[in-house]
Amino acid sequence: MMAVSAAISEQAASLGVSILIGGALFLLYDIFRIFRRVVPHGNFWIGVEDFFYWLCCTAVVFVTRMRLWRFNLHKTNAANEELVI
């Protein structure tokens, strides 16, 4: 069983990583917005850029969450075999 302080520090680290990734994705989208102003192009290409941006965001968030959860989607509490989500 994990100690309470260890669980809290693990959750705090997870929160910190999530905030950093959110900031990085926000910065990436701002770069896309600047690029759109510098190089004007049509709605089709804006849609293509947005699609790939969201695809990238999905991949980054998925991989990060899986690493933080150590590739376990569901953890079980070994003491009483309860499913902990």
Residue pairs with C-beta under 8 A, 6 or more apart in sequence:
1 77
1 79
2 10
14 68
17 64
17 68
18 64
21 60
21 61
21 64
25 57
25 60
28 53
28 56
29 53
32 49
32 50
32 53
36 46
36 49
69 75
74 83
74 84
74 85
75 84
75 85
76 82
76 83
76 84
77 83
77 84
